[in-house]
Amino acid sequence: MPALPDRIPNDPAIAREIEDALRSCGALKSGHFLLSSGLHSDSYCQCAALFERPEIASRLAEIMRAHLAGSFAIDTVLAPALGGVLWGYQLARALCVRSLFAERKAGEAFELRRGFHLKPGERVLLAEDVITTGKSVSEMVPIVEGAGAVVVGYAAVADRSKGAFEPGPPVFALAQLDFQTYEANDIPESLAAIPIEKPGSRAMSTQQP
């Protein structure tokens, strides 16, 4: 279940609104999921579903804007393609600042393309939809620093890092997710009875792998 992290004021009404919003658009799912790690879980967060509903994504960006207000000045929002692009755009719209995204070819480092650039001293908020290890969004830092700009913070829809992602600049997340996971040989009977889904594909067999 998502909850507002300590770095965002713990307003129960706002926390409930965020959870309801993520569930209503299908971003928070319940069932039996085989994760990319090979572990099984009864919950999954698919933020792509959020961006099927621009009005909901826009509202969540406004909530984030309200909590960022007064924390630090922001000139630009930068996100890694592909997952962070739509969230970064919604945040930039809410903040009335520039929206940029970085891309990479397979096996290569992220880079700014399409004429995008950062200026020395520019204050950059890094955006990601879901932070698990923080690897992708962390790869934005050399781009920012290489241009002489400054990373002022990170903003995510959901943080699944369980507190492991602590890059230095503050991290703001609308939801902190701590889903229970199980090894294939240790799945509860109640979960094993549910058809397995591999996120991003059709339902699989109910048999354990």
C-alpha positions as CSV (number, residue, x, y, z in Angstrom):
1,M,0.0,0.0,0.0
2,P,1.4,3.4,-0.9
3,A,2.0,6.0,1.8
4,L,3.4,9.5,1.7
5,P,7.1,9.4,2.6
6,D,8.5,11.5,5.5
7,R,9.8,14.1,3.0
8,I,6.3,15.0,1.9
9,P,3.8,16.2,4.6
10,N,1.9,13.2,5.9
11,D,-1.6,14.4,5.1
12,P,-4.0,11.4,5.2
13,A,-6.5,12.9,2.8
14,I,-3.8,13.5,0.2
15,A,-2.3,10.0,0.8
16,R,-5.8,8.5,0.2
17,E,-6.3,10.7,-2.9
18,I,-3.0,9.5,-4.4
19,E,-3.8,5.8,-3.7
20,D,-7.3,6.1,-5.1
21,A,-6.0,7.8,-8.2
22,L,-3.3,5.1,-8.8
23,R,-5.9,2.4,-8.3
24,S,-8.6,4.0,-10.4
25,C,-6.4,4.1,-13.5
26,G,-5.0,0.6,-13.0
27,A,-1.5,1.7,-12.0
28,L,-1.7,-0.2,-8.7
29,K,-2.6,-3.8,-9.4
30,S,-3.5,-6.8,-7.2
31,G,-3.1,-10.5,-8.3
32,H,-0.2,-12.9,-8.8
33,F,2.8,-11.3,-10.6
34,L,6.1,-12.8,-11.8
35,L,8.5,-9.9,-11.5
36,S,11.6,-9.4,-13.7
37,S,13.7,-10.3,-10.8
38,G,12.1,-13.8,-10.8
39,L,10.3,-13.2,-7.5
40,H,6.6,-13.4,-7.1
41,S,4.3,-10.8,-5.6
42,D,0.6,-10.1,-4.9
43,S,1.0,-6.5,-6.0
44,Y,2.5,-4.6,-8.9
45,C,2.8,-0.9,-9.9
46,Q,2.5,-0.2,-13.7
47,C,2.8,3.6,-14.0
48,A,2.3,3.5,-17.7
49,A,-1.4,3.0,-16.9
50,L,-1.4,6.3,-15.1
51,F,-0.5,8.2,-18.3
52,E,-3.4,6.7,-20.2
53,R,-5.4,9.2,-18.0
54,P,-3.8,12.6,-18.5
55,E,-6.3,14.3,-16.1
56,I,-5.2,12.0,-13.3
57,A,-1.5,12.4,-14.1
58,S,-2.0,16.1,-14.2
59,R,-3.6,16.1,-10.8
60,L,-0.8,14.1,-9.3
61,A,1.7,16.5,-10.8
62,E,-0.1,19.4,-9.1
63,I,0.1,17.6,-5.8
64,M,3.9,17.1,-6.3
65,R,4.2,20.8,-7.3
66,A,2.5,21.9,-4.1
67,H,4.9,19.8,-2.0
68,L,7.9,21.0,-3.9
69,A,6.9,24.7,-3.4
70,G,9.5,26.6,-1.4
71,S,11.9,23.6,-1.3
72,F,14.2,24.9,-4.0
73,A,14.1,26.9,-7.3
74,I,13.7,24.8,-10.4
75,D,14.5,25.9,-14.0
76,T,14.2,22.6,-15.8
77,V,12.8,19.0,-15.4
78,L,14.9,16.3,-16.9
79,A,13.8,12.7,-17.3
80,P,15.2,9.5,-18.7
81,A,13.4,8.0,-21.7
82,L,11.3,6.1,-21.9
83,G,9.6,5.7,-18.5
84,G,10.1,9.1,-17.1
85,V,9.2,11.2,-20.1
86,L,5.5,11.7,-19.6
87,W,5.9,12.2,-15.8
88,G,8.6,14.7,-16.5
89,Y,6.4,16.6,-18.9
90,Q,3.5,16.7,-16.5
91,L,5.8,18.0,-13.7
92,A,7.3,20.7,-16.0
93,R,3.8,21.8,-17.0
94,A,2.7,22.1,-13.4
95,L,5.9,23.9,-12.4
96,C,5.9,26.2,-15.5
97,V,9.5,25.2,-16.4
98,R,11.2,23.5,-19.4
99,S,10.8,19.8,-20.0
100,L,13.7,17.8,-21.3
101,F,14.4,14.1,-21.7
102,A,17.6,12.1,-22.4
103,E,17.9,9.1,-24.6
104,R,20.4,6.3,-25.3
105,K,21.1,3.6,-27.8
106,A,21.5,0.1,-26.4
107,G,24.7,-0.2,-24.4
108,E,25.5,3.5,-24.6
109,A,25.2,6.3,-22.1
110,F,22.2,8.6,-21.9
111,E,22.6,11.9,-23.8
112,L,20.6,14.9,-24.7
113,R,19.6,14.8,-28.3
114,R,17.0,16.7,-30.6
115,G,18.7,20.0,-29.9
116,F,18.1,19.8,-26.1
117,H,20.8,21.5,-23.9
118,L,21.4,22.7,-20.4
119,K,23.1,25.9,-19.4
120,P,25.7,26.4,-16.6
121,G,24.0,27.1,-13.3
122,E,20.6,25.8,-14.4
123,R,18.7,24.1,-11.6
124,V,17.5,20.7,-12.7
125,L,14.8,18.5,-11.1
126,L,15.3,14.8,-12.2
127,A,12.0,13.0,-12.8
128,E,11.3,9.3,-12.9
129,D,8.0,7.4,-12.8
130,V,9.1,4.5,-10.6
131,I,12.4,4.4,-8.7
132,T,13.5,0.9,-7.9
133,T,17.3,1.0,-7.9
134,G,17.5,4.6,-9.2
135,K,19.9,3.5,-11.9
136,S,18.3,5.2,-14.9
137,V,17.6,8.5,-13.2
138,S,21.1,8.5,-11.6
139,E,22.6,8.3,-15.1
140,M,21.1,11.8,-15.7
141,V,23.6,13.3,-13.2
142,P,26.7,13.3,-15.4
143,I,24.6,15.0,-18.1
144,V,23.6,17.8,-15.7
145,E,27.0,18.2,-14.1
146,G,28.8,18.0,-17.5
147,A,26.9,21.1,-18.6
148,G,27.7,22.9,-15.4
149,A,24.1,22.7,-14.2
150,V,23.0,21.5,-10.8
151,V,20.7,18.7,-9.7
152,V,18.4,20.1,-7.0
153,G,16.3,17.0,-6.4
154,Y,14.4,14.0,-7.6
155,A,10.7,13.6,-8.1
156,A,8.9,10.2,-8.7
157,V,5.4,8.9,-8.8
158,A,6.5,5.9,-6.7
159,D,9.6,4.9,-4.8
160,R,10.2,1.1,-4.6
161,S,13.7,1.4,-3.3
162,K,12.7,0.9,0.4
163,G,15.0,3.7,1.4
164,A,18.0,2.4,-0.5
165,F,18.1,5.2,-3.0
166,E,19.7,8.1,-1.2
167,P,21.6,10.1,-3.8
168,G,22.3,13.3,-1.7
169,P,19.8,15.8,-3.2
170,P,16.3,15.2,-1.7
171,V,14.0,12.6,-3.2
172,F,10.3,13.3,-3.3
173,A,7.8,10.4,-4.1
174,L,4.0,10.5,-4.1
175,A,3.9,6.8,-3.0
176,Q,6.4,4.6,-1.3
177,L,5.8,1.0,-2.2
178,D,6.9,-2.0,-0.2
179,F,5.3,-5.0,-1.8
180,Q,5.8,-8.4,-0.3
181,T,7.8,-10.8,-2.6
182,Y,8.3,-14.5,-2.6
183,E,10.8,-17.0,-4.0
184,A,9.2,-19.5,-6.5
185,N,9.5,-22.3,-3.9
186,D,8.0,-20.3,-1.1
187,I,4.7,-18.9,-2.6
188,P,1.7,-19.0,-0.2
189,E,-1.1,-21.3,-1.2
190,S,-3.5,-18.5,-1.5
191,L,-1.2,-16.7,-4.0
192,A,-0.3,-19.9,-5.9
193,A,-4.1,-20.5,-6.6
194,I,-4.2,-17.2,-8.6
195,P,-3.1,-17.3,-12.3
196,I,0.3,-15.8,-12.8
197,E,0.8,-12.6,-14.8
198,K,4.1,-11.4,-16.1
199,P,3.6,-7.6,-16.3
200,G,3.6,-6.5,-19.9
201,S,2.4,-9.8,-21.2
202,R,-0.7,-12.0,-21.2
203,A,-1.6,-14.2,-18.3
204,M,0.6,-17.3,-17.9
205,S,-0.2,-20.7,-16.5
206,T,-1.2,-21.1,-12.9
207,Q,1.7,-23.6,-12.5
208,Q,4.7,-22.3,-10.6
209,P,7.9,-22.0,-12.7
